[in-house]
């Protein structure tokens, strides 16, 4: 009977069979002694009974063997099937595999996740960057639970991102110094990020089927906002695409010897240090591009169509005012007041 399970022989060893949530599970008792096998079966049935009343989830041997790396691979396949897998996701999964990949998924504890988060923060990652990684880890666990490969996931905290918005930006003269210290295959990537105000993931996912002679038309699955949009090719943007056409090698516009470009944090950090701007982020190029659009007097709705921002509030976050802007404004006000004083007529006091 399903409720009682059974002991049976396979080869020279005894095995047990029992049912969990309507599915039969079999595992070796690792003994030839029938009494020991029956004792092992009773132990398993007790665990199954506790699971049935919700007292304690039962982790099957198959669940115990599953590694975090296998869970992350399953997540990558699922995202791929749903058209949501891209180079940015792969760059986030790679360090997760390196840190947790070989570990049994059922044995990862909340404390181990907390230690990993502390490690990232100590290395200078922002809370938003940490959350993007741990979010994928949580997604992998939740997918495994839906697929009945696991019964529960460890506590994965979400860090508050309040006040986490950076105020970083750069200018073209500074960017030129950074470009000079980057590997050749990254220079056009970085320049395109700056000129277009696009996100790095959107740039790295560009394929030649997105490119027409006078514009780029980004498909919805390659956009963070999941909406298709276009970008006119003009000036230096057109020059970058023309240069990429000369070294085309496969479907990707930006590549490294025909292969996708993944995480390039180390190369970027080195180039920024050599250029004298340590701490500059690739995403600062997007802020800088948006800021230049606004300062050039481009209408907000046009700027949003270029950068891909969906709301005015997000656009305003990147309308960054620097101390240099403030200093220039104060100097202009002071000059205005000085000019105004020169035009004022002296007041004559009449003595009675």
LUMKE-366823 format. One line per 3 residues: number of its first residue (from 1); their letters; for each residue x negated, y, z negated of C-alpha. Coordinates in nm, 4 decimals, decimal comma. Layout:
BEGIN
NUM = A = X Y Z; ...;
//
This chain:
BEGIN
1 = XXX = 0,0000 0,0000 0,0000; -0,1104 0,3577 0,0690; -0,0927 0,4570 -0,2949;
4 = XXX = -0,3117 0,1676 -0,4102; -0,5803 0,1587 -0,1427; -0,7750 -0,1574 -0,0764;
7 = XXX = -1,1154 -0,3221 -0,0870; -1,2426 -0,5004 0,2222; -1,5643 -0,6487 0,3515;
10 = XXX = -1,7659 -0,5062 0,6376; -2,0823 -0,6986 0,7128; -2,2478 -0,7891 0,3858;
13 = XXX = -2,1134 -0,4887 0,1912; -1,7717 -0,4121 0,0402; -1,5844 -0,1023 0,1515;
16 = XXX = -1,2840 0,0833 0,0136; -0,9899 0,2443 0,1917; -0,7526 0,5105 0,0547;
19 = XXX = -0,5181 0,7805 0,1827; -0,5597 1,1541 0,1344; -0,2852 1,3885 0,2590;
22 = XXX = -0,1533 1,1150 0,4883; -0,4909 1,0326 0,6449; -0,6813 0,7108 0,5802;
25 = XXX = -1,0387 0,7453 0,4582; -1,2920 0,4666 0,4417; -1,6295 0,4604 0,2722;
28 = XXX = -1,8846 0,2066 0,1633; -1,8760 0,0917 -0,1984; -2,2464 0,0104 -0,1575;
31 = XXX = -2,2098 -0,3170 -0,3448; -2,1239 -0,6818 -0,2910; -1,9642 -0,7083 -0,6367;
34 = XXX = -1,5846 -0,6989 -0,6036; -1,5356 -0,5698 -0,9600; -1,7673 -0,2732 -0,8971;
37 = XXX = -1,5917 -0,2034 -0,5672; -1,2493 -0,2056 -0,7363; -1,3791 0,0267 -1,0083;
40 = XXX = -1,5071 0,2641 -0,7388; -1,1678 0,2500 -0,5645; -0,9851 0,3356 -0,8907;
43 = XXX = -1,2193 0,6331 -0,9368; -1,1401 0,7567 -0,5864; -0,7645 0,7087 -0,6354;
46 = XXX = -0,7857 0,9127 -0,9549; -0,9517 1,1973 -0,7607; -0,6901 1,1707 -0,4858;
49 = XXX = -0,4157 1,1871 -0,7495; -0,5647 1,5047 -0,8977; -0,5708 1,6558 -0,5486;
52 = XXX = -0,2051 1,5638 -0,4942; -0,0874 1,7578 -0,8006; -0,3173 2,0514 -0,7262;
55 = XXX = -0,5382 1,9960 -1,0295; -0,8625 1,9653 -0,8322; -0,9244 1,9558 -0,4547;
58 = XXX = -1,0769 1,6273 -0,3447; -1,3876 1,6558 -0,1264; -1,4235 1,3550 0,1021;
61 = XXX = -1,7670 1,2130 0,1929; -1,7303 1,3689 0,5392; -1,6680 1,7074 0,3794;
64 = XXX = -1,9684 1,6611 0,1537; -2,1949 1,5988 0,4517; -2,0900 1,9063 0,6513;
67 = XXX = -2,3611 2,1748 0,6611; -2,3166 2,5507 0,6837; -2,4941 2,5364 1,0200;
70 = XXX = -2,2237 2,3036 1,1524; -1,9554 2,5404 1,0260; -2,1237 2,8359 1,1998;
73 = XXX = -2,1509 2,6372 1,5245; -1,7795 2,5556 1,5046; -1,7028 2,9248 1,4506;
76 = XXX = -1,9137 3,0206 1,7542; -1,7197 2,7715 1,9689; -1,3872 2,9014 1,8377;
79 = XXX = -1,4813 3,2640 1,9057; -1,6009 3,1656 2,2518; -1,2692 2,9986 2,3340;
82 = XXX = -1,0870 3,3150 2,2223; -1,3162 3,5439 2,4228; -1,4595 3,7083 2,1124;
85 = XXX = -1,8139 3,5718 2,1166; -2,0896 3,8098 2,2273; -2,4569 3,8909 2,1739;
88 = XXX = -2,3776 4,0957 1,8616; -2,2010 3,8012 1,6978; -2,4890 3,5692 1,7865;
91 = XXX = -2,7386 3,8158 1,6359; -2,5397 3,8060 1,3090; -2,5048 3,4270 1,3076;
94 = XXX = -2,8769 3,3688 1,3604; -2,9945 3,4935 1,0153; -2,7030 3,3118 0,8492;
97 = XXX = -2,8200 2,9867 1,0089; -3,1751 3,0568 0,8963; -3,0697 3,1161 0,5352;
100 = XXX = -2,7828 2,8707 0,4808; -2,7899 2,6451 0,7873; -2,9306 2,3237 0,6375;
103 = XXX = -2,7370 2,3503 0,3125; -2,4296 2,1357 0,2441; -2,1316 2,3684 0,2852;
106 = XXX = -1,9466 2,2217 -0,0140; -2,2447 2,2955 -0,2389; -2,2860 2,6670 -0,1624;
109 = XXX = -2,1990 2,8642 -0,4757; -2,0762 3,2182 -0,5340; -2,4053 3,2926 -0,7080;
112 = XXX = -2,6058 3,1878 -0,4012; -2,3971 3,4207 -0,1844; -2,4505 3,7039 -0,4337;
115 = XXX = -2,8280 3,6446 -0,4309; -2,8241 3,6566 -0,0489; -2,6359 3,9880 -0,0565;
118 = XXX = -2,8816 4,1338 -0,3080; -3,1694 4,0187 -0,0861; -3,0249 4,2033 0,2155;
121 = XXX = -2,9592 4,5216 0,0186; -3,3159 4,5130 -0,1160; -3,4440 4,4956 0,2428;
124 = XXX = -3,2595 4,8173 0,3250; -2,9476 4,6836 0,4988; -2,6404 4,9030 0,4587;
127 = XXX = -2,3334 4,7686 0,2838; -2,1495 4,7706 0,6164; -2,4230 4,5578 0,7778;
130 = XXX = -2,4128 4,3124 0,4875; -2,0343 4,2884 0,5139; -2,0522 4,2027 0,8841;
133 = XXX = -2,2675 3,8994 0,8041; -2,0724 3,7756 0,5046; -1,7493 3,8283 0,6954;
136 = XXX = -1,8652 3,5744 0,9558; -1,9687 3,3339 0,6796; -1,6191 3,3584 0,5314;
139 = XXX = -1,4617 3,3095 0,8746; -1,6649 2,9910 0,9240; -1,5416 2,8508 0,5925;
142 = XXX = -1,1785 2,9446 0,6559; -1,1911 2,7815 1,0001; -1,3335 2,4640 0,8429;
145 = XXX = -1,0467 2,4611 0,5906; -0,7900 2,4971 0,8706; -0,9610 2,2111 1,0527;
148 = XXX = -0,9518 2,0058 0,7278; -1,3294 1,9799 0,7166; -1,3377 2,1512 0,3742;
151 = XXX = -1,0958 2,2194 0,0935; -1,2246 2,5511 -0,0431; -1,4809 2,8249 0,0093;
154 = XXX = -1,7168 2,9992 -0,2329; -1,6396 3,3510 -0,3530; -1,7739 3,5886 -0,0876;
157 = XXX = -1,7536 3,9496 -0,2127; -1,6767 4,2391 0,0188; -1,8897 4,5425 -0,0635;
160 = XXX = -1,7290 4,8835 -0,0801; -1,8259 5,0936 0,2195; -1,6965 5,4199 0,0733;
163 = XXX = -1,9559 5,6872 0,1296; -2,1482 5,4476 0,3512; -2,1239 5,6577 0,6653;
166 = XXX = -2,4714 5,7545 0,7825; -2,5639 6,1063 0,8758; -2,8465 6,0058 1,1078;
169 = XXX = -2,8981 6,1396 1,4577; -3,1836 6,2173 1,6929; -3,2763 6,4325 1,9894;
172 = XXX = -3,4010 6,3351 2,3329; -3,7574 6,4505 2,2674; -3,7765 6,2206 1,9645;
175 = XXX = -3,6113 5,9348 2,1509; -3,8738 5,9617 2,4240; -4,1432 5,8877 2,1663;
178 = XXX = -3,9491 5,5833 2,0480; -3,8990 5,4615 2,4053; -4,2729 5,4827 2,4690;
181 = XXX = -4,3362 5,2337 2,1868; -4,0636 4,9829 2,2794; -4,1180 4,6669 2,4870;
184 = XXX = -4,0293 4,7260 2,8514; -3,7170 4,5094 2,8485; -3,5625 4,7224 2,5697;
187 = XXX = -3,6221 5,0717 2,7077; -3,3252 5,0840 2,9439; -3,1014 4,9260 2,6771;
190 = XXX = -3,1843 5,1969 2,4249; -3,1651 5,4788 2,6792; -2,8251 5,3581 2,7993;
193 = XXX = -2,6999 5,3483 2,4374; -2,8034 5,7123 2,3958; -2,6688 5,8376 2,7299;
196 = XXX = -2,3349 5,6557 2,7110; -2,2677 5,6751 2,3327; -2,1662 5,3089 2,3575;
199 = XXX = -2,2117 5,0438 2,0915; -2,5142 4,8167 2,1251; -2,2991 4,5036 2,1574;
202 = XXX = -2,1007 4,6578 2,4420; -2,4185 4,7513 2,6263; -2,5793 4,4092 2,5826;
205 = XXX = -2,2656 4,2309 2,7072; -2,2464 4,4264 3,0323; -2,2442 4,2048 3,3420;
208 = XXX = -2,2736 4,3000 3,7066; -1,9078 4,2215 3,7614; -1,8388 4,5224 3,5340;
211 = XXX = -2,0384 4,7522 3,7645; -1,9060 4,9303 4,0728; -2,1014 5,1801 4,2877;
214 = XXX = -1,9757 5,4788 4,0901; -1,8523 5,3473 3,7545; -1,8683 5,0770 3,4893;
217 = XXX = -1,5424 4,9089 3,3973; -1,5703 4,7304 3,0639; -1,3339 4,4379 3,0152;
220 = XXX = -1,1204 4,4254 2,7013; -1,2957 4,1169 2,5592; -1,6284 4,3032 2,5630;
223 = XXX = -1,4935 4,6080 2,3800; -1,4781 4,6332 2,0019; -1,1323 4,7901 2,0285;
226 = XXX = -1,0183 4,5064 2,2617; -0,9137 4,7590 2,5258; -1,0513 4,7917 2,8771;
229 = XXX = -1,2135 5,1230 2,9660; -1,4413 5,2777 3,2263; -1,7487 5,4990 3,2366;
232 = XXX = -1,8371 5,7151 3,5353; -2,1952 5,6747 3,6571; -2,3567 6,0133 3,6886;
235 = XXX = -2,7056 6,1579 3,6595; -2,9435 5,9604 3,4427; -2,6838 5,6920 3,3686;
238 = XXX = -2,6713 5,6155 3,7405; -3,0527 5,6073 3,7491; -3,0600 5,3474 3,4720;
241 = XXX = -2,8151 5,1209 3,6580; -3,0062 5,1633 3,9844; -3,3242 5,0646 3,8021;
244 = XXX = -3,1517 4,7574 3,6555; -3,0311 4,6513 3,9998; -3,3922 4,6381 4,1142;
247 = XXX = -3,4753 4,3802 3,8445; -3,1433 4,1904 3,8459; -3,1857 3,8313 3,7298;
250 = XXX = -2,8529 3,6669 3,6566; -2,5152 3,8049 3,5483; -2,6364 4,0378 3,2693;
253 = XXX = -2,7267 4,3997 3,3437; -2,9661 4,4105 3,0472; -3,1679 4,0959 2,9864;
256 = XXX = -3,5081 3,9555 2,8984; -3,6311 3,7436 3,1897; -3,2718 3,6566 3,2727;
259 = XXX = -3,1793 3,5581 2,9174; -2,9485 3,7492 2,6786; -3,1096 4,0032 2,4466;
262 = XXX = -3,0323 3,9277 2,0830; -3,1404 4,1036 1,7647; -3,4337 4,3433 1,8201;
265 = XXX = -3,4486 4,5021 1,4754; -3,8222 4,4339 1,4333; -3,9231 4,5856 1,7687;
268 = XXX = -3,7001 4,8861 1,7039; -3,8362 4,9400 1,3535; -4,1961 4,9253 1,4779;
271 = XXX = -4,1284 5,1709 1,7610; -3,9579 5,4168 1,5248; -4,2436 5,3970 1,2768;
274 = XXX = -4,5010 5,4645 1,5499; -4,2869 5,7530 1,6776; -4,2799 5,9091 1,3313;
277 = XXX = -3,9086 5,8515 1,2654; -3,8912 5,5504 1,0315; -3,5378 5,4652 0,9271;
280 = XXX = -3,3727 5,5702 1,2529; -3,1059 5,3181 1,3552; -2,9944 5,2083 1,7002;
283 = XXX = -2,6414 5,3140 1,6016; -2,7770 5,6645 1,5378; -2,8058 5,6923 1,9172;
286 = XXX = -2,4271 5,6582 1,9419; -2,3784 5,9307 1,6804; -2,6279 6,1505 1,8613;
289 = XXX = -2,4573 6,1022 2,1962; -2,1167 6,1897 2,0526; -2,2610 6,4900 1,8729;
292 = XXX = -2,4141 6,6184 2,1982; -2,0817 6,5762 2,3789; -1,9070 6,7830 2,1120;
295 = XXX = -2,1753 7,0524 2,1027; -2,1635 7,0753 2,4831; -1,7970 7,1682 2,4576;
298 = XXX = -1,6553 6,8450 2,6034; -1,2856 6,8068 2,5263; -1,2277 6,5556 2,2432;
301 = XXX = -1,0083 6,3239 2,4513; -1,2739 6,3097 2,7241; -1,5494 6,2439 2,4695;
304 = XXX = -1,3397 5,9613 2,3253; -1,2916 5,8069 2,6696; -1,6703 5,7997 2,7135;
307 = XXX = -1,7713 5,6704 2,3707; -1,4753 5,4359 2,3247; -1,3519 5,5899 2,0009;
310 = XXX = -0,9847 5,5288 1,9441; -0,8982 5,7992 1,6902; -0,9927 6,1618 1,6324;
313 = XXX = -1,0931 6,0800 1,2749; -1,3672 5,8429 1,3920; -1,4883 6,0994 1,6435;
316 = XXX = -1,5046 6,3698 1,3750; -1,7249 6,1455 1,1597; -1,9929 6,1759 1,4277;
319 = XXX = -1,9598 6,5542 1,4709; -2,2556 6,5764 1,2390; -2,3720 6,9161 1,1191;
322 = XXX = -2,7400 6,9325 1,0344; -2,9301 7,1856 0,8268; -3,0714 7,3189 1,1529;
325 = XXX = -2,7158 7,3846 1,2754; -2,6370 7,5647 0,9511; -2,9582 7,7676 0,9674;
328 = XXX = -2,8812 7,8743 1,3250; -2,5271 7,9713 1,2256; -2,6482 8,1819 0,9309;
331 = XXX = -2,9063 8,3553 1,1489; -2,6378 8,4404 1,4047; -2,4105 8,5794 1,1314;
334 = XXX = -2,6932 8,7863 0,9909; -2,7770 8,9236 1,3367; -2,4085 9,0086 1,3889;
337 = XXX = -2,3939 9,1969 1,0604; -2,7111 9,3895 1,1401; -2,5690 9,4891 1,4783;
340 = XXX = -2,2428 9,5902 1,3136; -2,4258 9,8181 1,0675; -2,5906 10,0062 1,3520;
343 = XXX = -2,2548 10,0829 1,5107; -2,0897 10,2091 1,1938; -2,0521 10,5885 1,1656;
346 = XXX = -2,1981 10,7392 0,8489; -1,9383 10,8522 0,5993; -1,9576 11,2254 0,5229;
349 = XXX = -1,8680 11,3251 0,1711; -1,6925 11,6569 0,1524; -1,7700 11,8523 -0,1620;
352 = X = -1,4884 12,0819 -0,2757;
//
